[in-house]
Amino acid sequence: MLAVIATLHCTPENQEHLVSALKTLQFHSRQETGCERYELAQREMEDNIEIVVTELWESEADLDAHFAADHFVRFGSQAEGIVLQSEIKKYQVVQDS
Amino acid sequence: MLAVIATLHCTPENQEHLVSALKTLQFHSRQETGCERYELAQREMEDNIEIVVTELWESEADLDAHFAADHFVRFGSQAEGIVLQSEIKKYQVVQDS
């Protein structure tokens, strides 16, 4: 199982617009094969907003398909003008023992 | 609802020891009031290991109690010698609409 943590920054003026675009992405992503979790959270920083997307994917193939999906590509173009900085980190989930 | 993302770095030699200490912390934390999620994931970086703890807490009070809990304090002293760098980020969960 893969855990993905994506972090995006935007100005306070663009927060609503970015969250709305992320919610659309969330809606479609949750219907994808292998998507076990797709959650959004946010916090105010000194001069911008940080939004984190916490995801779980069953396999690399599922995650690759996600990155190629229309709704992900569409989000990319929507976000282009409003995301100041972003980062996607991919981890292996540590199974409960 | 609060989302907490804690990131810790250690050397490959200390990975097993740190994961083991985190699993003990995970076990106790999951029994705390307001703890909705406490999950571990890891990835190999160029010269160290990055471990992320993904958490959900119902309230600030629950999270404050967690930070004061014996098992958290105990983990802190165990981790001291082996954690190279750590960061705790706290977010507000964006509720599904």
Backbone of each chain as ProteinMPNN parsed JSONL, in Angstrom:
{"seq_chain_A": "MLAVIATLHCTPENQEHLVSALKTLQFHSRQETGCERYELAQREMEDNIEIVVTELWESEADLDAHFAADHFVRFGSQAEGIVLQSEIKKYQVVQDS", "coords_chain_A": {"N_chain_A": [[0.86, -1.203, 0.0], [0.496, 2.204, -0.827], [1.291, 5.387, 0.522], [0.46, 8.675, -0.148], [1.452, 11.999, 0.094], [0.53, 15.093, -0.684], [1.444, 18.42, -0.984], [0.313, 21.709, -1.226], [0.642, 25.176, -1.948], [-0.951, 28.339, -1.717], [-2.17, 31.716, -2.323], [-4.094, 33.565, 0.138], [-6.273, 34.704, -1.207], [-6.761, 32.97, -3.284], [-7.53, 30.648, -2.084], [-10.162, 29.57, -1.766], [-10.871, 28.973, -4.397], [-8.88, 27.099, -5.088], [-9.355, 25.058, -3.225], [-11.894, 24.318, -4.026], [-11.37, 23.318, -6.611], [-9.766, 21.193, -5.856], [-11.587, 19.659, -4.471], [-13.215, 18.746, -6.5], [-11.368, 17.191, -7.859], [-10.885, 15.357, -5.807], [-13.405, 14.097, -5.622], [-13.59, 12.671, -8.09], [-11.228, 11.151, -7.955], [-11.602, 9.449, -5.81], [-13.184, 7.552, -6.89], [-11.633, 5.994, -8.41], [-9.855, 3.014, -9.329], [-8.26, 1.307, -6.726], [-7.938, 3.468, -5.051], [-7.792, 4.246, -1.819], [-7.984, 6.234, -0.018], [-8.554, 9.718, 0.036], [-8.043, 12.673, 1.065], [-8.524, 16.034, 2.26], [-6.86, 18.769, 3.846], [-6.171, 21.818, 5.602], [-4.123, 24.695, 6.391], [-3.36, 27.896, 7.837], [-0.633, 29.81, 6.91], [2.065, 32.152, 7.533], [2.103, 33.984, 5.321], [0.683, 32.682, 3.389], [-1.497, 30.001, 2.259], [-1.527, 26.642, 3.206], [-2.248, 23.601, 1.78], [-2.971, 20.239, 2.284], [-2.998, 17.055, 0.812], [-4.003, 13.942, 1.623], [-3.382, 10.702, 0.794], [-4.163, 7.267, -0.026], [-3.044, 4.505, -1.829], [-3.545, 1.449, -3.554], [-1.635, 0.277, -5.258], [1.374, 0.842, -7.279], [0.704, 0.897, -9.935], [-1.975, 1.669, -9.865], [-1.664, 4.235, -8.874], [-0.134, 5.41, -10.874], [-2.005, 5.338, -12.924], [-3.809, 7.122, -11.89], [-2.363, 9.537, -12.002], [-2.393, 9.878, -14.698], [-4.985, 10.237, -15.321], [-7.873, 11.911, -16.712], [-9.159, 13.795, -15.016], [-7.137, 14.41, -13.24], [-5.188, 15.569, -14.841], [-6.68, 17.709, -15.801], [-7.06, 19.103, -13.389], [-4.431, 19.855, -12.963], [-4.002, 21.823, -14.915], [-5.863, 23.734, -14.101], [-4.815, 24.397, -11.635], [-2.467, 25.539, -12.214], [-2.194, 28.383, -12.492], [-2.633, 29.227, -9.899], [-1.373, 27.857, -7.858], [1.296, 28.274, -5.778], [3.453, 26.765, -5.003], [4.321, 23.339, -4.912], [4.37, 19.918, -3.747], [4.891, 16.457, -4.02], [4.907, 13.598, -2.14], [5.822, 10.216, -1.826], [5.189, 7.225, -0.112], [5.85, 4.008, 1.466], [3.396, 2.217, 3.115], [3.602, 1.382, 6.538], [2.873, -1.649, 7.675], [0.503, -2.69, 10.158], [1.636, -4.479, 12.98]], "CA_chain_A": [[0.0, 0.0, 0.0], [1.266, 3.448, -0.916], [0.732, 6.617, 1.094], [0.933, 9.857, -0.871], [1.146, 13.263, 0.759], [0.772, 16.2, -1.614], [1.321, 19.703, -0.29], [0.184, 22.824, -2.168], [0.561, 26.502, -1.316], [-1.58, 29.383, -2.534], [-2.46, 32.939, -1.576], [-5.429, 33.511, 0.747], [-7.29, 35.086, -2.202], [-7.028, 31.826, -4.165], [-7.802, 29.453, -1.274], [-11.48, 28.995, -2.067], [-10.806, 28.447, -5.772], [-8.043, 25.889, -5.098], [-10.062, 24.007, -2.476], [-12.995, 23.864, -4.878], [-10.779, 22.473, -7.672], [-9.292, 19.964, -5.2], [-12.753, 18.838, -4.117], [-13.613, 18.07, -7.74], [-10.353, 16.135, -8.04], [-11.154, 14.366, -4.753], [-14.616, 13.352, -5.995], [-13.263, 11.721, -9.167], [-10.131, 10.254, -7.549], [-12.131, 8.429, -4.9], [-13.855, 6.506, -7.666], [-10.62, 5.271, -9.166], [-9.383, 1.721, -8.812], [-7.108, 1.325, -5.816], [-7.897, 4.669, -4.196], [-8.327, 3.872, -0.51], [-8.181, 7.459, 0.771], [-8.223, 10.97, -0.65], [-8.566, 13.638, 2.027], [-7.943, 17.375, 2.193], [-6.776, 19.531, 5.099], [-5.522, 23.088, 5.297], [-3.69, 25.519, 7.514], [-2.898, 29.235, 7.467], [0.769, 30.123, 7.213], [2.226, 33.599, 7.699], [1.681, 34.778, 4.155], [-0.056, 31.887, 2.394], [-2.296, 28.88, 2.742], [-0.96, 25.331, 2.849], [-3.275, 22.552, 1.7], [-2.346, 18.922, 2.181], [-3.862, 15.976, 0.322], [-3.52, 12.673, 2.195], [-3.926, 9.668, -0.088], [-3.688, 5.883, 0.057], [-3.277, 3.801, -3.095], [-3.211, 0.021, -3.387], [-0.444, -0.137, -6.014], [2.027, 1.832, -8.142], [-0.058, 0.962, -11.194], [-3.169, 2.49, -9.597], [-1.229, 5.626, -8.718], [0.251, 5.883, -12.221], [-3.256, 5.573, -13.676], [-4.372, 8.355, -11.331], [-1.633, 10.706, -12.528], [-2.695, 10.006, -16.134], [-6.445, 10.399, -15.483], [-8.311, 13.229, -17.223], [-9.471, 14.747, -13.947], [-5.874, 14.872, -12.63], [-4.577, 16.476, -15.824], [-7.498, 18.918, -15.795], [-6.717, 19.841, -12.166], [-3.097, 20.441, -13.156], [-4.075, 23.088, -15.664], [-6.577, 24.688, -13.243], [-3.973, 24.801, -10.495], [-1.229, 26.172, -12.686], [-2.134, 29.816, -12.241], [-2.905, 29.624, -8.512], [-0.521, 27.15, -6.884], [2.609, 28.916, -5.673], [4.49, 25.757, -4.789], [3.689, 22.062, -4.552], [5.298, 18.807, -3.564], [4.216, 15.163, -3.863], [5.78, 12.619, -1.516], [5.243, 8.868, -1.903], [5.737, 6.359, 0.931], [5.294, 2.666, 1.676], [2.716, 2.147, 4.414], [4.142, 0.404, 7.492], [1.724, -2.447, 8.087], [0.367, -2.965, 11.592], [2.152, -5.841, 13.298]], "C_chain_A": [[0.887, 1.241, 0.0], [0.529, 4.583, -0.224], [1.322, 7.771, 0.287], [0.508, 11.094, -0.085], [1.543, 14.385, -0.197], [0.509, 17.502, -0.877], [1.293, 20.82, -1.329], [0.063, 24.131, -1.387], [-0.129, 27.471, -2.275], [-1.771, 30.624, -1.685], [-3.836, 32.794, -0.941], [-6.541, 33.828, -0.257], [-7.672, 33.877, -3.071], [-7.434, 30.561, -3.42], [-9.11, 28.78, -1.685], [-11.47, 28.307, -3.436], [-10.012, 27.131, -5.799], [-8.738, 24.749, -4.365], [-11.2, 23.44, -3.327], [-12.473, 22.938, -5.982], [-10.302, 21.142, -7.078], [-10.462, 19.05, -4.828], [-13.282, 18.089, -5.35], [-12.65, 16.92, -8.017], [-10.583, 15.002, -7.036], [-12.33, 13.466, -5.133], [-14.284, 12.279, -7.04], [-12.213, 10.696, -8.72], [-10.651, 9.125, -6.672], [-12.832, 7.299, -5.651], [-12.875, 5.652, -8.461], [-10.256, 3.955, -8.499], [-8.189, 1.929, -7.881], [-7.006, 2.543, -4.926], [-8.568, 4.347, -2.869], [-8.606, 5.111, 0.358], [-7.782, 8.661, -0.079], [-8.828, 12.112, 0.173], [-7.819, 14.962, 1.933], [-7.894, 17.987, 3.591], [-5.999, 20.799, 4.779], [-5.077, 23.81, 6.555], [-3.214, 26.867, 6.991], [-1.433, 29.393, 7.852], [0.876, 31.651, 7.316], [1.672, 34.382, 6.501], [0.999, 33.93, 3.078], [-0.818, 30.761, 3.071], [-1.609, 27.588, 2.3], [-2.09, 24.311, 2.886], [-2.562, 21.212, 1.508], [-3.387, 17.902, 1.725], [-3.248, 14.667, 0.817], [-4.207, 11.536, 1.436], [-3.38, 8.297, 0.291], [-4.045, 5.203, -1.259], [-2.802, 2.354, -2.962], [-1.915, -0.341, -4.101], [0.138, 1.029, -6.815], [1.208, 2.021, -9.419], [-1.311, 1.82, -11.009], [-2.788, 3.962, -9.521], [-0.815, 6.214, -10.07], [-1.001, 6.205, -13.046], [-3.913, 6.869, -13.196], [-3.709, 9.589, -11.936], [-1.943, 10.949, -14.018], [-4.185, 10.304, -16.383], [-6.8, 11.824, -15.933], [-8.489, 14.236, -16.091], [-8.205, 15.244, -13.254], [-5.187, 15.885, -13.554], [-5.346, 17.805, -15.837], [-7.183, 19.765, -14.554], [-5.372, 20.543, -12.338], [-3.167, 21.772, -13.885], [-4.832, 24.147, -14.857], [-5.654, 25.265, -12.17], [-2.796, 25.658, -10.941], [-1.137, 27.644, -12.297], [-2.218, 30.18, -10.769], [-2.041, 28.903, -7.472], [0.87, 27.774, -6.907], [3.73, 27.875, -5.679], [3.789, 24.456, -4.426], [4.741, 20.969, -4.469], [4.476, 17.531, -3.394], [5.228, 14.167, -3.309], [5.074, 11.255, -1.48], [5.959, 7.955, -0.918], [5.155, 4.95, 0.834], [4.639, 2.644, 3.055], [3.389, 1.078, 5.265], [2.96, -0.374, 8.046], [1.7, -2.632, 9.6], [0.937, -4.351, 11.875], [1.341, -6.434, 14.449]], "O_chain_A": [[1.883, 1.32, 0.72], [-0.686, 4.731, -0.359], [2.532, 7.834, 0.068], [-0.64, 11.216, 0.343], [2.722, 14.598, -0.479], [-0.523, 17.664, -0.226], [2.151, 20.872, -2.21], [-0.537, 24.181, -0.313], [0.085, 27.425, -3.487], [-1.561, 30.594, -0.472], [-4.657, 32.004, -1.407], [-7.635, 33.272, -0.161], [-8.808, 33.791, -3.539], [-7.658, 29.52, -4.037], [-9.154, 27.572, -1.919], [-11.993, 27.205, -3.599], [-10.419, 26.169, -6.451], [-8.717, 23.607, -4.823], [-11.435, 22.231, -3.341], [-13.069, 21.895, -6.252], [-10.418, 20.094, -7.715], [-10.343, 17.825, -4.864], [-13.736, 16.949, -5.25], [-13.068, 15.815, -8.365], [-10.485, 13.827, -7.387], [-12.267, 12.245, -4.989], [-14.66, 11.118, -6.884], [-12.302, 9.518, -9.066], [-10.198, 7.985, -6.777], [-13.045, 6.218, -5.101], [-13.275, 4.688, -9.113], [-10.337, 3.805, -7.28], [-7.237, 2.637, -8.213], [-6.079, 2.644, -4.123], [-9.788, 4.194, -2.811], [-9.358, 5.048, 1.331], [-6.797, 8.618, -0.817], [-9.992, 12.468, -0.011], [-6.642, 15.006, 1.575], [-8.779, 17.751, 4.414], [-5.257, 20.848, 3.799], [-5.592, 23.563, 7.646], [-2.732, 26.978, 5.864], [-1.051, 29.136, 8.994], [-0.128, 32.353, 7.194], [0.883, 35.313, 6.657], [0.763, 34.414, 1.971], [-0.782, 30.6, 4.291], [-1.168, 27.467, 1.157], [-2.793, 24.175, 3.887], [-1.667, 21.082, 0.673], [-4.521, 17.9, 2.205], [-2.115, 14.331, 0.472], [-5.433, 11.418, 1.43], [-2.29, 8.177, 0.85], [-5.172, 5.298, -1.745], [-1.78, 2.08, -2.332], [-1.162, -1.182, -3.608], [-0.51, 2.058, -7.004], [1.04, 3.136, -9.915], [-1.666, 2.604, -11.889], [-3.498, 4.827, -10.036], [-1.111, 7.371, -10.37], [-1.051, 7.203, -13.765], [-4.494, 7.614, -13.984], [-4.375, 10.547, -12.328], [-1.781, 12.057, -14.529], [-4.589, 10.587, -17.511], [-6.127, 12.794, -15.584], [-8.037, 15.377, -16.183], [-8.18, 16.361, -12.738], [-4.678, 16.913, -13.107], [-4.748, 18.88, -15.879], [-7.054, 20.985, -14.646], [-5.197, 21.684, -11.91], [-2.482, 22.729, -13.523], [-4.49, 25.328, -14.917], [-5.708, 26.452, -11.847], [-2.21, 26.4, -10.153], [-0.095, 28.093, -11.819], [-1.911, 31.314, -10.401], [-1.998, 29.32, -6.315], [1.534, 27.793, -7.943], [4.792, 28.073, -6.268], [2.782, 24.464, -3.717], [5.832, 21.072, -5.029], [3.466, 17.537, -2.691], [6.268, 13.916, -3.919], [3.892, 11.158, -1.149], [7.189, 7.912, -0.888], [4.117, 4.728, 0.211], [5.265, 3.012, 4.049], [3.709, -0.005, 4.774], [2.144, 0.167, 8.792], [2.747, -2.72, 10.241], [0.737, -5.283, 11.096], [1.602, -7.56, 14.873]]}, "seq_chain_B": "MLAVIATLHCTPENQEHLVSALKTLQFHSRQETGCERYELAQREMEDNIEIVVTELWESEADLDAHFAADHFVRFGSQAEGIVLQSEIKKYQVVQDS", "coords_chain_B": {"N_chain_B": [[-12.131, 18.731, 13.072], [-8.803, 17.619, 13.367], [-5.92, 17.285, 11.336], [-2.823, 15.753, 11.568], [0.484, 15.771, 10.518], [3.391, 14.219, 10.916], [6.819, 14.251, 10.418], [9.744, 12.347, 10.329], [13.266, 11.878, 10.323], [15.851, 9.472, 9.901], [18.924, 7.534, 10.161], [19.679, 4.781, 7.922], [20.579, 2.649, 9.485], [19.312, 3.018, 11.9], [16.664, 2.697, 11.35], [14.969, 0.43, 11.841], [14.848, 0.374, 14.617], [13.692, 2.877, 15.169], [11.21, 2.653, 13.847], [10.129, 0.588, 15.336], [9.89, 1.807, 17.869], [8.064, 3.764, 17.152], [5.886, 2.19, 16.512], [5.131, 1.251, 18.98], [4.363, 3.648, 20.132], [2.278, 4.238, 18.394], [0.484, 2.159, 19.007], [-0.34, 2.791, 21.664], [-1.287, 5.406, 21.276], [-3.491, 5.125, 19.617], [-5.383, 4.33, 21.349], [-6.15, 6.483, 22.719], [-8.382, 9.113, 23.736], [-10.253, 10.619, 21.18], [-8.507, 10.058, 19.119], [-8.486, 9.413, 15.851], [-7.052, 8.377, 13.824], [-3.88, 6.912, 13.275], [-1.223, 6.436, 11.651], [1.596, 4.873, 10.016], [4.195, 5.435, 7.633], [6.829, 4.966, 5.246], [9.831, 6.012, 3.519], [12.704, 5.615, 1.384], [15.323, 7.861, 1.299], [17.991, 9.661, -0.34], [20.251, 9.608, 1.448], [19.149, 8.979, 3.852], [16.395, 7.826, 5.908], [12.987, 8.516, 5.61], [10.264, 8.894, 7.684], [6.794, 9.013, 7.966], [4.119, 10.096, 9.96], [0.765, 9.802, 9.973], [-1.99, 11.411, 11.177], [-5.227, 11.727, 12.776], [-7.178, 13.832, 14.737], [-9.79, 14.475, 17.041], [-10.093, 16.912, 18.448], [-8.434, 19.973, 19.576], [-7.9, 19.798, 22.268], [-7.78, 17.04, 22.673], [-5.507, 16.471, 21.194], [-3.598, 17.972, 22.543], [-3.611, 16.578, 24.944], [-2.544, 14.203, 24.065], [0.081, 14.952, 23.413], [1.013, 15.317, 25.935], [0.924, 12.878, 27.069], [2.179, 9.937, 28.745], [3.29, 7.92, 27.082], [3.918, 9.351, 24.818], [5.818, 11.175, 25.693], [7.728, 9.371, 26.568], [8.419, 8.216, 24.104], [9.625, 10.419, 22.959], [12.025, 10.657, 24.395], [13.233, 8.226, 23.705], [13.542, 8.605, 20.977], [15.261, 10.634, 20.78], [18.104, 10.188, 20.489], [18.227, 9.098, 17.965], [16.705, 10.295, 15.985], [17.222, 12.334, 13.295], [16.107, 14.642, 12.308], [13.022, 16.372, 12.652], [9.517, 17.112, 12.114], [6.413, 18.584, 12.886], [3.275, 19.004, 11.589], [0.21, 20.73, 11.7], [-3.162, 20.607, 10.722], [-6.426, 21.828, 9.629], [-9.038, 19.671, 8.934], [-10.568, 19.485, 5.75], [-13.877, 19.392, 5.373], [-15.931, 16.962, 3.729], [-18.04, 18.033, 1.078]], "CA_chain_B": [[-11.188, 17.597, 13.071], [-7.432, 18.039, 13.055], [-5.004, 16.333, 10.697], [-1.437, 16.017, 11.939], [1.465, 15.026, 9.722], [4.704, 14.326, 11.56], [7.85, 13.668, 9.557], [10.984, 12.099, 11.052], [14.356, 11.327, 9.501], [16.89, 8.755, 10.632], [19.853, 6.799, 9.302], [19.191, 3.422, 7.649], [20.933, 1.758, 10.607], [18.362, 3.234, 13.011], [15.282, 2.617, 10.85], [14.213, -0.62, 12.532], [14.689, 0.818, 16.023], [12.729, 3.996, 15.197], [9.887, 2.123, 13.485], [9.651, -0.189, 16.485], [9.454, 2.775, 18.896], [6.86, 4.422, 16.636], [4.777, 1.233, 16.584], [4.685, 1.265, 20.382], [3.635, 4.914, 20.27], [1.043, 4.062, 17.611], [-0.41, 1.269, 19.777], [-0.929, 3.539, 22.795], [-1.997, 6.611, 20.803], [-4.781, 4.726, 19.048], [-6.342, 4.093, 22.44], [-6.449, 7.758, 23.349], [-9.621, 9.813, 23.364], [-10.191, 11.544, 20.047], [-7.566, 9.637, 18.082], [-9.248, 8.758, 14.782], [-6.113, 7.72, 12.901], [-2.459, 7.012, 13.643], [-0.645, 5.515, 10.673], [3.007, 5.086, 9.699], [4.648, 5.098, 6.282], [8.251, 5.307, 5.175], [10.456, 5.996, 2.208], [14.157, 5.759, 1.395], [15.866, 9.04, 0.641], [19.36, 9.406, -0.797], [21.186, 9.2, 2.507], [18.477, 8.648, 5.106], [15.05, 7.277, 5.838], [11.95, 9.455, 6.061], [9.07, 8.209, 8.187], [5.714, 9.974, 8.164], [3.024, 9.649, 10.816], [-0.454, 10.497, 9.538], [-2.895, 11.328, 12.331], [-6.45, 12.534, 12.831], [-7.602, 14.031, 16.126], [-11.107, 15.138, 17.068], [-10.041, 18.285, 18.976], [-7.145, 20.478, 20.07], [-7.722, 19.276, 23.635], [-7.333, 15.643, 22.542], [-4.122, 16.485, 20.695], [-2.756, 18.439, 23.663], [-3.494, 15.463, 25.911], [-1.628, 13.241, 23.435], [1.467, 15.429, 23.541], [1.396, 15.25, 27.36], [0.782, 11.481, 27.518], [3.449, 9.271, 29.1], [3.885, 7.189, 25.96], [4.499, 10.316, 23.861], [7.036, 11.685, 26.329], [8.7, 8.272, 26.539], [8.918, 8.111, 22.727], [10.511, 11.559, 22.75], [13.386, 10.374, 24.906], [13.788, 7.14, 22.874], [13.84, 9.095, 19.62], [16.257, 11.717, 20.851], [19.421, 9.825, 19.969], [18.2, 8.482, 16.627], [16.005, 11.116, 14.979], [18.095, 13.395, 12.778], [15.315, 15.85, 12.058], [11.59, 16.034, 12.674], [8.632, 18.256, 11.926], [5.008, 18.249, 13.115], [2.401, 19.997, 10.977], [-1.183, 20.548, 12.141], [-4.091, 21.175, 9.753], [-7.871, 21.61, 9.797], [-9.558, 18.825, 7.864], [-11.606, 20.086, 4.897], [-14.984, 18.447, 5.384], [-16.557, 16.657, 2.436], [-19.3, 18.807, 0.893]], "C_chain_B": [[-9.813, 18.092, 12.649], [-6.678, 16.906, 12.355], [-3.595, 16.727, 11.119], [-0.542, 15.149, 11.064], [2.833, 15.282, 10.354], [5.714, 13.597, 10.682], [9.145, 13.536, 10.356], [12.015, 11.491, 10.103], [15.336, 10.584, 10.401], [17.823, 8.083, 9.644], [19.247, 5.417, 9.028], [19.468, 2.455, 8.807], [19.915, 1.884, 11.743], [16.906, 3.051, 12.616], [14.454, 1.614, 11.661], [13.869, -0.201, 13.965], [13.625, 1.912, 16.101], [11.319, 3.511, 14.853], [9.295, 1.344, 14.66], [9.137, 0.749, 17.584], [8.167, 3.481, 18.451], [5.648, 3.481, 16.695], [4.236, 1.148, 18.015], [3.866, 2.527, 20.638], [2.277, 4.826, 19.557], [0.019, 3.255, 18.4], [-1.115, 2.048, 20.89], [-1.766, 4.724, 22.306], [-3.385, 6.265, 20.28], [-5.823, 4.492, 20.133], [-6.754, 5.391, 23.133], [-7.776, 8.327, 22.869], [-9.36, 10.717, 22.166], [-9.21, 11.175, 18.951], [-8.324, 8.839, 17.016], [-8.333, 8.019, 13.814], [-4.702, 7.939, 13.414], [-1.718, 5.989, 12.783], [0.797, 5.89, 10.349], [3.278, 4.72, 8.245], [6.103, 5.55, 6.173], [8.743, 5.308, 3.738], [11.955, 6.173, 2.355], [14.537, 7.028, 0.648], [17.306, 8.715, 0.238], [20.252, 8.892, 0.338], [20.488, 8.977, 3.847], [17.082, 8.111, 4.832], [14.082, 8.344, 6.331], [10.728, 8.648, 6.462], [8.005, 9.275, 8.441], [4.622, 9.329, 9.02], [1.809, 10.483, 10.433], [-1.519, 10.293, 10.617], [-4.155, 12.15, 12.102], [-6.88, 12.617, 14.292], [-8.898, 14.839, 16.146], [-11.017, 16.592, 17.511], [-8.628, 18.665, 19.401], [-6.843, 19.871, 21.447], [-7.218, 17.831, 23.586], [-5.865, 15.594, 22.12], [-3.164, 16.961, 21.795], [-2.536, 17.317, 24.688], [-2.516, 14.408, 25.383], [-0.18, 13.653, 23.649], [1.971, 15.333, 24.992], [1.406, 13.81, 27.878], [2.153, 10.838, 27.775], [4.117, 8.627, 27.882], [4.491, 8.134, 24.92], [5.822, 10.848, 24.405], [8.143, 10.614, 26.283], [9.296, 8.123, 25.127], [9.93, 9.221, 22.461], [11.923, 11.269, 23.233], [14.02, 9.23, 24.114], [14.292, 7.679, 21.535], [15.022, 10.058, 19.621], [17.584, 11.347, 20.188], [19.396, 9.387, 18.516], [17.469, 9.309, 15.566], [16.913, 12.268, 14.555], [17.357, 14.727, 12.716], [13.845, 15.469, 12.102], [10.766, 17.313, 12.54], [7.196, 17.796, 12.177], [4.152, 19.374, 12.525], [0.945, 19.686, 11.342], [-2.107, 21.301, 11.19], [-5.539, 21.021, 10.226], [-8.342, 20.737, 8.64], [-10.622, 19.593, 7.072], [-12.725, 19.061, 4.781], [-15.525, 18.203, 3.975], [-17.811, 17.512, 2.281], [-20.244, 17.975, 0.042]], "O_chain_B": [[-9.674, 18.874, 11.708], [-6.786, 15.738, 12.728], [-3.219, 17.897, 11.038], [-0.782, 13.954, 10.894], [3.354, 16.397, 10.331], [5.483, 12.465, 10.258], [9.592, 14.494, 10.985], [11.687, 10.707, 9.212], [15.615, 11.013, 11.52], [17.559, 8.058, 8.442], [18.411, 4.937, 9.794], [18.674, 1.551, 9.069], [19.693, 0.918, 12.473], [16.01, 3.227, 13.441], [13.355, 1.936, 12.113], [12.752, -0.399, 14.443], [12.764, 1.889, 16.981], [10.348, 3.912, 15.495], [8.099, 1.437, 14.937], [8.076, 0.513, 18.16], [7.291, 3.762, 19.269], [4.521, 3.928, 16.905], [3.034, 0.994, 18.226], [2.815, 2.481, 21.276], [1.262, 5.291, 20.075], [-1.158, 3.611, 18.459], [-2.335, 1.972, 21.036], [-2.828, 5.008, 22.86], [-4.338, 7.019, 20.477], [-7.02, 4.463, 19.849], [-7.603, 5.388, 24.024], [-8.226, 8.059, 21.755], [-8.389, 11.474, 22.134], [-9.088, 11.894, 17.96], [-8.751, 7.712, 17.268], [-8.779, 7.142, 13.073], [-4.368, 9.009, 13.923], [-1.604, 4.82, 13.151], [1.175, 7.06, 10.399], [2.661, 3.805, 7.699], [6.548, 6.417, 6.925], [8.148, 4.685, 2.859], [12.432, 6.79, 3.308], [14.124, 7.24, -0.491], [17.775, 7.599, 0.462], [20.922, 7.869, 0.198], [21.153, 8.805, 4.869], [16.657, 7.966, 3.686], [14.327, 8.997, 7.346], [10.221, 7.831, 5.694], [8.279, 10.307, 9.052], [4.258, 8.17, 8.821], [1.818, 11.708, 10.551], [-1.9, 9.165, 10.93], [-4.16, 13.124, 11.349], [-6.94, 11.607, 14.993], [-9.073, 15.771, 15.36], [-11.77, 17.431, 17.017], [-7.753, 17.814, 19.562], [-5.712, 19.489, 21.749], [-6.34, 17.446, 24.358], [-5.086, 14.783, 22.622], [-2.068, 16.424, 21.955], [-1.439, 17.137, 25.218], [-1.763, 13.803, 26.146], [0.671, 12.84, 24.011], [3.174, 15.276, 25.245], [1.847, 13.555, 28.998], [3.142, 11.154, 27.113], [5.323, 8.759, 27.669], [5.447, 7.781, 24.229], [6.81, 10.957, 23.68], [9.307, 10.902, 26.004], [10.501, 7.933, 24.966], [10.958, 8.999, 21.821], [12.899, 11.596, 22.558], [15.226, 9.254, 23.871], [15.333, 7.257, 21.032], [15.686, 10.263, 18.605], [18.121, 12.13, 19.405], [20.451, 9.309, 17.886], [17.608, 9.042, 14.373], [17.32, 13.08, 15.386], [17.907, 15.784, 13.026], [13.458, 14.391, 11.653], [11.234, 18.42, 12.808], [6.808, 16.721, 11.72], [4.284, 20.537, 12.906], [0.51, 18.535, 11.296], [-1.881, 22.472, 10.884], [-5.842, 20.204, 11.096], [-8.064, 21.045, 7.481], [-11.471, 20.267, 7.655], [-12.556, 18.003, 4.175], [-15.571, 19.11, 3.144], [-18.561, 17.696, 3.239], [-21.359, 18.409, -0.248]]}, "name": "protein", "num_of_chains": 2, "seq": "MLAVIATLHCTPENQEHLVSALKTLQFHSRQETGCERYELAQREMEDNIEIVVTELWESEADLDAHFAADHFVRFGSQAEGIVLQSEIKKYQVVQDSMLAVIATLHCTPENQEHLVSALKTLQFHSRQETGCERYELAQREMEDNIEIVVTELWESEADLDAHFAADHFVRFGSQAEGIVLQSEIKKYQVVQDS"}
